[in-house]
Amino acid sequence: MLAALEAWGVLGIGQMIGVGLAGGLDETALVERFFNRMDRDDYDLGVAARLRALEDSGYIQGHSFLRQPKAFTLSHKGFEALSEEPRQARSEVRGEVSEALIRHDLKVSAVGLVLAQILALPARREHPQVVWSASEGRRRLTLEGVSDVWIDAQPPRAVEVELTQKSRGRYAEIFENYRRRLPRGGAVVYLAGWPGGVDMILRNAREQRAPFVFAGALDEFARTAGRAAFQGAVEGRTMGMLEDCVPAAAR
């Protein structure tokens, strides 16, 4: 459970229980937990008591919200317990969790857990990086945009969890960033969380000539445990998350 928190940054109580029970649940029940849904009996399980013990011992931090179930992040003590992890690969300790962002954060964690633990894909959260870029003949340091989830495969895939609509200008900026980042054959998969979101995202991708963009409904992703086919910006083109997705280390 500590390793899962380190990988995804923040997890809801249902997600933590799902991680703790991953070997004892069928796939449908596991996906429900990964999307932070719980049964009433879950509170009586030993894994719930383990969560309380981890929090009381200072390995994890609990965060309470008015309109969301409790969520958890890793503490400094929890990071130290993962001493075998290379320090340069670790994310930072997250002391505060915004209620305005928690819904998106937990959906991203849900998608990442399904990709990594059910589909066994090398998925990870990305963290912003400062990189050199060239503009008008000058080099400067800029903050590189990041994906919600990155799949280290050949070709690589970025996953964006989209719960609300962005402006046309913002999509143009994002697609341009991916043109610079993605190697040949790379793709961006958008998971839309509102009605009509898939069509809207694909329409923007076509207008911006971004053939590397695919989109699907977040609910369908959850219902199929990540095995749904995604529609492409190129008419008639579809792609599954597992299609030609070979871990980079295997190439």
Secondary structure, DSSP 4 states (H G I P E B T S, - for coil): -HHHHHHHS-EEHHHHHHHHTGGGS-HHHHHHHHTT---GGGGGSHHHHHHHHHHHTTSEEEE--SSS--EEEE-HHHHHHTTTS-GGGPPPP-----HHHHHHHHHHHHHHHIIIIIS---EE----EEEEEEETTEEEEEEE---SEEE-EES-EEEEEESSPPPHHHHHHHHHHHHHHPPTT-EEEEEE-STTHHHHHHHHHHHTT-TTEEEEEHHHHHHTTT--EEEESSTT-EEETTTT-EEGGG-
